[in-house]
Amino acid sequence: MMIKTQIVRPSITFDELEPKIRDIIKSGIYTNGNAVSTFTKQILKITQSKFCFPTTSATTALWTCLKILKITSGDEVLISDFSYPATANVVEDLGAKPVFVDVNLETFNMLPEDLLNKISSKTKAVIFVDALGNPSGLHDIKKICKKHNIVLIEDAACAIGSSERNKMCGSISDLTCFSFHPRKIICAGEGGAITTNNKNFANQLELKLTHGLKKDKSGNIDFIDYGYNFRMSEIQAAMASIQLKKLDKIIQERLNILNIYKKNLLPLGFKNQKISNFAKFNVQSATFIVTKKISAKKIIKILREKNIDCSIGTYALSSIDYYKKKYKNPLKNSKFLMDNSITLPCYENLKVKKIVNEINNIYSSL
Ligand SMILES: Cc1ncc(COP(=O)(O)O)c(C=O)c1O
């Protein structure tokens, strides 16, 4: 059987994971134990933030942030249009209206001028997406939100380890949500986290993520709110923790691969995602725009036939079936990016030359 080249593979071995799982099973503690505590401390250190809450996914993280802001029907939430549907779905689910904001064709991130056009008296929050891990332009959006007194939520599902203007993603926005899904550079199986520097938000998140439970100083508990269980488990936390220890190395290896792609593919007419001079990119994705000679979609099809997995960059939310039918306002730039982008495999020990050769072969045959 031919082995498939995946888009991403977690940087973890059975030998690294086995003793951690053994410890959990021996302790009999599967939730809220040492592994979750270690993971939480690691995220706090990496993101330089004050409060961190591990969650079951970025989707539940985003949903909980909107919930503590009491976002409901009649409210509008302004959203970067180039993202995974989860960013809009959480808004839609609460009965509020996702208002899509177009993105910059080079960085793939929210356009400040389009955001300014769409702020209204109904706007209750902005969700800025670090597209494919790129935080470029985040501080510009933060400035606008501050001026208009709007809460800034960062969908940093892809951006653990990224930073802008020397501040880590996780300590810039009012609330930041990360993902540790297997497609991300750190994998917990499934998982997420919320970080914030705001004590009031932290208190509310703690309640909402744990059934509304409050413990007093004597250890007595009561349920002072209604809430949910969206907490990460011990085994998920242990898995992510092992990789977080190697975060810098993982990013460096991904950067080396991205540079090989750039060196070989830019001469063919590929264009890479622009990272501003003020940003540090965690290389969540090796994504390129292809518009010359052959379409990105055709290259994706050919590579997949050769067992090399690849995909589009991500989605133009205003152009996917559900939102296009409901809101009837597809945006131009994000649609262009969805139609013309390709994400290539990127992970340690990847045989990147083989992929470059396959792409060269496609171009030679045109
Ligand atoms: C930008 C963005 N937001 C949210 C999500 C949802 O993350 P999760 O699968 O952890 O819920 C994803 C997942 O791909 C994403 O890329």
The ligand as an SDF file (V2000), in Angstrom:
LIG
                    3D

 16 16  0  0  0  0  0  0  0  0999 V2000
   -9.6980   29.6350   12.1040 C   0  0  0  0  0  0  0  0  0  0  0  0
  -10.3520   28.4680   12.7900 C   0  0  0  0  0  0  0  0  0  0  0  0
  -11.2670   28.6870   13.7450 N   0  0  0  0  0  0  0  0  0  0  0  0
  -11.8670   27.6750   14.3970 C   0  0  0  0  0  0  0  0  0  0  0  0
  -11.5840   26.3660   14.0900 C   0  0  0  0  0  0  0  0  0  0  0  0
  -12.2540   25.2690   14.8460 C   0  0  0  0  0  0  0  0  0  0  0  0
  -11.3210   24.5800   15.6510 O   0  0  0  0  0  0  0  0  0  0  0  0
  -11.7180   23.2550   16.4290 P   0  0  0  0  0  0  0  0  0  0  0  0
  -11.7010   22.1490   15.4510 O   0  0  0  0  0  0  0  0  0  0  0  0
  -10.6650   23.1070   17.4940 O   0  0  0  0  0  0  0  0  0  0  0  0
  -13.0530   23.4850   17.0180 O   0  0  0  0  0  0  0  0  0  0  0  0
  -10.6530   26.0760   13.1010 C   0  0  0  0  0  0  0  0  0  0  0  0
  -10.3490   24.6910   12.7410 C   0  0  0  0  0  0  0  0  0  0  0  0
   -9.8890   24.3720   11.6880 O   0  0  0  0  0  0  0  0  0  0  0  0
  -10.0130   27.1550   12.4380 C   0  0  0  0  0  0  0  0  0  0  0  0
   -9.0900   26.9410   11.4770 O   0  0  0  0  0  0  0  0  0  0  0  0
  1  2  1  0
  2  3  1  0
  2 15  2  0
  3  4  2  0
  4  5  1  0
  5  6  1  0
  5 12  2  0
  6  7  1  0
  7  8  1  0
  8  9  2  0
  8 10  1  0
  8 11  1  0
 12 13  1  0
 12 15  1  0
 13 14  2  0
 15 16  1  0
M  END
$$$$
